[in-house]
Amino acid sequence: MLTRHRELLLWLVIGLLAAAGFWWAGRSRAPAAEEGRKVITWIVFISPLRDLYEQQIAEFERQHPDITVRIIWVPQSEYHMKFKTLAAAGQTPDMFYSGDVWLSYLMPFMADLSPLVKRDAGEIGLDDYFPEIRAAMQHAGRYYVVPEAVNISLLYYNRRLFRAAGLAEPSPEWTWDDLVRAGQKLTRPATAGDPGVWGCSRMEGWWGEWLTYIRQAGGTVFSPDGRRCVLDSPEAITGLRFYLEKSSKYHISAPGGHEPLNGFVNGRVAMLVVGHVNFWLNYNQVPDLDWDVQLLPAGPHSRTGGEVAIAGYSLSRTCRHPEATWALMKFMTRPEVIRHVVARGGVAVRRSIAEAEMRDPRGRSHPQNLAAVYGQLRYSLPIPRHPNFIEIMLQVVQPEVDRMILGELSPEETGRRAAGAVNAYLATFAPPAP
Amino acid sequence: MNSRRPETLWFWLFAGPALAGFALFSLWPMLESLWLSFCQYDVVAPARFIGLRNYVYLLTSDPAFWPSVKVTLVFTAVQMPLSVAAALGVALLLNQPGRGRGFWRAVYFLPSILPQAASVAVFVYIFQADGGLLNRLLALGGVTGPAWTSSPVWALPVLIAISLWGFGYPMVIFLGGLQTVPRELYEAAHIDGAGAWARFRHITLPLISPVLFFNVVMGVIGALKVFDLAYAFGAAQGLIPGGPARATLFYGLNLYQQAFTYFHMGLASAMAWILFAVILLLTWLNFRLGRRWVHYGD
């Protein structure tokens, strides 16, 4: 039996424990200033550049004894969930990774860097960035990203397979027709004991390749005001048709769903349209893979249409120490760091580094055709700047494109269905593209 | 009254933390999600009340909603009966007297303790269009196998086949039920000339019907909530989860993507409440129909 006194005491203890628990769970985890030092947070996903980043941060802190950098490492697949959770909790990291695909999506969190970029234009070497890269750093004429790396869509080809077929390597003047002609000569059907060769790959499951064709045919995804999807335009349908007919008419690509796993790496696919520069290191680890790159073949409207996607850093709108964070951004994107990134297989975002690389290609592995790598920049476009672009493309449009390549829909039906679904989505949820 | 005070106190002392946990971490989030289902909410900006727009969009315009409902219902209609039948069949075999019975029970249960994602990754390699084990075997017989995992026609059947791999839990429950059937009834039926099928039909099935009913109800609920299987299936192939062409876009996966990939928390909440209503309805229906065939021995 408990006395009334003990009962009250028990309730008091329970109450105190509960209050302590709530306090502990809800206490702020914002980094506090350490002995007068400015603490800035940087969220970055785990990548092969981790050791480079850690070395650079150590050097930065040595040069700036009043600044401490706290890196929040996140697996790439969880990056945006972690970022948004931190933002929802009022703890948006001071500096964060952003890039072309995510630029519009992360726009509500980004500070306008224009005043800082213009003030320090000489120090950061603004003119040293390729004009196309400078354009990709901006949105509506304002700077939001300082780049570290870039991906450029290219035509990749297996030189050994071209030699074996007695074909000249792709030229910068190539068009879709040349791609088809070469692809047909390179295609060798599978037989017993021979897995065969496909002349050209077809990237399935994302927009990279089919959006390139749509743009090269003169089409696009959104109307200029961003309020309407125009994937049902004749130009867009021309691009979709070429994407489909690579397998259904020209037979240079595997049918839908049959793309050989790692086909380009194991010599079962002779050409790869669009690709990604992140794979260069992997390709160069395959001993017998003799490969190079060329400009993307031109479509019926123009050669322009491939993707230029920068990867870099942005400053949080709620940053507590903007000058200290800006100093870190400048430090992490200075030429010395970019040279390290390029040495590890990346593409230079700075013209001076690219030109030095082209002047002295000694010791350089594949690709050899750096003129094509940097020449393709002129024909590249950023991803359409819509905050919901990724969701719209992957969740609304891509399933219709999947059905097209599997023979369930014609290009016309695909364009019409995709545009209708996107327009319903835009009318309900998405704000128009700025 | 006074004599009940200590009992009341002890009740709150022991049940209180659990009830507080339920109220705080289950009931409150549920009610919050009901409110959010009428809002547009992206986690960062404050929730904005939009009335029934989430529900209207889901039911009339969302290109993914009805395909995900269809995928889930087809999966439930095919997988649940197959899974229950397989579990019952194996349980009947493992209930027979004989040497090594314990070993085989362990063998059949083992797949259930494997992580779903690991099993799916292995099966995806088996079903791979180019170089997969199944298509290599078919090629030996001169048959060109389809692109099992990347074909909208075959992807769902493949997932159903993969899901049947782990029927260990319903099997154990069936085994428990089978062991409660009195042996005398079988002996009496045997003496009266009843064959194996008649004994199963008229003795086993009625007496294990509560267990069968439990497995059916849990199987339906489990099938309607499938998520990890479909997520791992897409991830193992490096595809967008739910592909190809939404052929494996389960309702649970669609809900997860709306909430945690695209941060449409209001839309996802509306989806969760629709699913809750459907599960409630189907469970009620199950209980109504169960009255006709479940025997509780009273």
Interface residues (C-beta under 8 A of the other chain):
Chain A: M1 L2 E7 L10 I14 A18 M81 K84 T85 A87 A88 P108 F109 P195 E204 G205 W206 P255 G256 G257 H258 P260 L261 N388 E391 L394 Q395 V396 Q398 P399 E400 D402 R403 L406 E408 A421 A424 Y425 A427 T428 F429
Chain B: P6 L9 L13 G16 A20 Q40 V43 V44 A45 R53 Y57 S61 D62 P63 A64 P67 Q128 A129 D130 G131 A147 T149 S150 S151 P152 G238 L239 I240 G242 G243 P244 A245 R246 L249 Q257 F260 T261 Y262 F263 H264 L267
